[in-house]
Amino acid sequence: MNKLEGLKVSLVDENYIEDLKFSGTNVIATIGVKGGAICAPILSLVINTPTSVTLKAPDFSIEWREIDIGSDYISVVRNGLQTKYKIVSSYTQNIS
């Protein structure tokens, strides 16, 4: 799923923080609750199918299915729930 390479995305949510930066097989993450605790793990990107990936740490994982990348958003089914991320930046020339 090289379409994710170089993207920095931010979860569109009023209560939770989930910022992800894709770099090769690593995903640099900031995850937490707005106004509360946050953590910053480095996750491994595992490509399951052309439209499904898993972001993994030893005791934590996020599964994305039905990935739809638009010009300024990513829509996914995240751990079973429809979820939207805003594309904050891209450091590659071609993200499509």
ChimeraX attribute file (.defattr): number of C-alpha atoms within 10 A of each C-alpha:
attribute: neighborCount
match mode: 1-to-1
recipient: residues
	/A:1	14
	/A:2	13
	/A:3	12
	/A:4	20
	/A:5	20
	/A:6	19
	/A:7	18
	/A:8	21
	/A:9	23
	/A:10	21
	/A:11	21
	/A:12	15
	/A:13	12
	/A:14	8
	/A:15	11
	/A:16	15
	/A:17	21
	/A:18	19
	/A:19	21
	/A:20	25
	/A:21	23
	/A:22	22
	/A:23	17
	/A:24	12
	/A:25	13
	/A:26	17
	/A:27	24
	/A:28	16
	/A:29	21
	/A:30	16
	/A:31	18
	/A:32	16
	/A:33	13
	/A:34	13
	/A:35	9
	/A:36	9
	/A:37	9
	/A:38	14
	/A:39	12
	/A:40	13
	/A:41	15
	/A:42	16
	/A:43	22
	/A:44	19
	/A:45	21
	/A:46	15
	/A:47	15
	/A:48	13
	/A:49	11
	/A:50	11
	/A:51	13
	/A:52	17
	/A:53	19
	/A:54	19
	/A:55	20
	/A:56	18
	/A:57	14
	/A:58	7
	/A:59	5
	/A:60	9
	/A:61	14
	/A:62	15
	/A:63	16
	/A:64	22
	/A:65	21
	/A:66	15
	/A:67	18
	/A:68	12
	/A:69	16
	/A:70	12
	/A:71	9
	/A:72	11
	/A:73	17
	/A:74	18
	/A:75	18
	/A:76	21
	/A:77	16
	/A:78	18
	/A:79	13
	/A:80	11
	/A:81	10
	/A:82	12
	/A:83	16
	/A:84	19
	/A:85	20
	/A:86	17
	/A:87	20
	/A:88	15
	/A:89	13
	/A:90	16
	/A:91	12
	/A:92	11
	/A:93	7
	/A:94	9
	/A:95	15
	/A:96	10
